[in-house]
Amino acid sequence: MRRTFCWRLVKFLVASAVLVLSAHLLLSSVSKHTELPPTLSAGEYRLISPDTYHYLLNQPAVCQDRSPFLVFLVPVGPQEAAAREAVRGTWGGSGPGSLTLFFTGLPEGGRGAAAQKELEEESRQHADIIQINFVDSYHNLTIKTVLMMKWLATHCPHASYAMKVDADIFVNVFQLLGRLRGSPRQGFITGSVIRDGRPRRDPSSKWYLSEELYPEDSFPPYVSGAGYVFSADMAARISWASRFVRLIPLEDVYVGLCLRVLGVRPVYSYSLPSFRNLFEIRSLQYDRCIFSRLVIINGFKPSELLQAWHDFSKGHGSC
Ligand SMILES: *[C@@H]1O[C@H](CO)[C@@H](O)[C@H](O)[C@H]1NC(C)=O
């Protein structure tokens, strides 16, 4: 009597376990299928596909003998030599664990042969310029971002972290490196997170998006494009997700749409106890000790960046 009861109990438990497990497997595969949007048509994907473009200048071997802790991916116009020089002379100057690369396209309004020669000369000198054959315009920044991700995934797959950052940003590398040492190594992206973004439907806006291009009336959470940091595995994943996301001319929202496909939530970076946003997207008057507590500050001309860094790099430790 007692024995049959035990036996029934065992059978019951095994059956329940099998049931729960298969329900779990079924549900997770179903939800994966429903979450993934349809792939883009060949025509739509061609616009952002890395196969559409080729490198005019490349640095394919920069990561061959090293695995940088942090790679700065800096989008710049081909003519912005002064901005590149300021970045090299400040936060982008090669530290032991970091690497800085500039991504550029073709000048708008045609390629000046002389300007191209200068760029090639600069590239020979510094070996940090990657030029791709698309027109380097504000509207094409999304293409540039997807190609930067693809570049990192292909040529520097063993880096730990990367930061997409504009050349007019002040980056407090000391604060940044310190924070990254305790951060997740995978599936991680942080910056100034925008959760309530909506498309602008006014055609005169710089950020105009037609309903045809983007029918939804809100954006998923995304990190502001001025500067954001991610674990390097995200480069291949974002590049993969771009097969499912139609090209829109807002690169940071575009990355947010890729994150939604991937099910990765961007993380807000703040300091305690005030919950101060560490990725300051406004521009602030230079102040050594205020800057020492932040990660980025927006809106620096090359000369201002050099000047502020000159003071900061020597004095930030005494705040
Ligand atoms: C973007 O780049 C492509 C490829 O070079 C070019 O055909 C197109 O005109 C560019 N778009 C804009 C808005 O500059």
The ligand as a Gaussian input file, in Angstrom:
#p B3LYP/6-31G(d) Opt

LIG

0 1
 C       24.592000      57.945000     -48.545000
 O       25.624000      57.213000     -49.180000
 C       25.229000      56.637000     -50.420000
 C       26.414000      55.810000     -50.899000
 O       27.530000      56.605000     -51.110000
 C       24.873000      57.732000     -51.404000
 O       24.439000      57.152000     -52.623000
 C       23.760000      58.587000     -50.808000
 O       23.516000      59.697000     -51.649000
 C       24.134000      59.087000     -49.431000
 N       22.986000      59.733000     -48.843000
 C       23.033000      60.953000     -48.372000
 C       21.738000      61.495000     -47.844000
 O       24.035000      61.622000     -48.333000

